[in-house]
Amino acid sequence: QVQLVESGGGSVQAGGSLRLSCAASGRTFSTYVMGWFRQAPGKEREFVAAISRSGGVTLYADSVKGRFTISRDNAKNTVYLQMNSLKPEDTAVYYCAASNLVVVRQSIGEYAYWGQGTQVTVSS
């Protein structure tokens, strides 16, 4: 089992940047595929990005491709989400998640462990 704690959320104007971090407990962080999801008020939780166990494979939602970058540091048990060129529609609670599967997936059901979320607010 792994415990996840997100940080780095906040308020920013459109066009700005934020970097989210997700710190994982335990010694087996490198065995998990990691993902970022988000949930806006009144909407369902949606996939943002995911990264393979080694960091060599990444997957992005079309809405963030070219603006967001997911990365991980297995020595620090941390996964990051660099968010550039932020838009008001990026406003949401962002969640970090871990999957026991080997292949990078974007389905919420594939992720067994979740953080508590961090708020990102982008103003126009």
N, C-alpha and C positions, 0 to 999 in steps of 0.2 A: 504494500500500500504506500501511497505517496500523498503528502500534503502540500498544497500549493497556495502561495500568497502573492497576490498582485500588488504592484505599486507603480507610481508614475503618472497616474491620471491627473486631470485638472481642467482648467478653462483656458482656451486659446482662441484667438481670432482666426477667421478663415485665411487660409494660406500659410498658417503657422505649422509648427512641428511639435511632436511629443514623442517620448520614448517610454514605452511600458516595459516593466520587468516582472518576471514571475519566478520567485524563488521556491525551489522544491526541497522537501526534506528527504532524508534517506540516502542510501548509498547506491541505489539502482537507477538514478535519474537517466543515465545514458541508455537504458533499456526501453524507454518510453518514447513513442512518437508524441510530439507536443503540438498543441493547436491553440489558436486564439479564436474566440467567438465574440459576438456582441449582441446586445438586445436593447433596442430603442423602446421608449414608452409606447405601449399599445401594440407592439409588434412581436413576432416570434424571434427567438434566438437564432442567429444566423452565423454561418461559417465566415471567417475572415482569412485565416492563413494557417498552414501547418508545416511541420518540418520533421524530417526523418531522424532516426536515432543518432546518426553520425553528423547530421546537418547537411549532407550532400544533396538531398532532395527537398524541394519546397513546393508548396501549392498555395495559390491565392484565389480569392474570389475575384471575379471580373471587376467588381466595383472598386477594388483597392489596388489592382495590379498596376505597377509602375509608380505607385505612391507609397505603399507600405513595404517594409522588409522585415521578415522574420529571421531570427538567428538564435543560436544557442551556444552556451559555454558549458560543456559537460564537467569541466574541472570546478566550476562555480555552482553547478546545479541550477542554472538559470537560463531561462528563455526570454528573448526580447522581441518587442514589436516596435520598430522605428516607423513613425507615421509622419509623412511629409505632405505638404500641399493639402492640409486638412480642409474639409468642407463641412458646412452645417449638417448635412445628412450623415456625417460620421458620428454625430452625437449619439452616445449610447453608454451602457455599462459594458465594459470589456472583461471577458472571462478567459482565464487560462485553463487548459484542460490537458489531461494525459491519457494516452491510449496504450493498451497492452499489445495492440496489433503491430505487425512488422511493416505493413504497407501504409503510406501516408493516405489518410482519408479525410473527407470533409463532412461526413455524416455525424451529427451530434450523438447518435446512439453508439458510435464506435468508441466514445471517450468515457471512461469509467470514473475518472477523478476530476474534480472541479475546484477552482478557487472561489473566493467570495465575490470577486468582481471589483473593478475600479471604474469610477465615473470619468468619462471624457465628454466635455461640452465645447462645441465649436460655435462661436457667434459670427454672424455675418457683418 
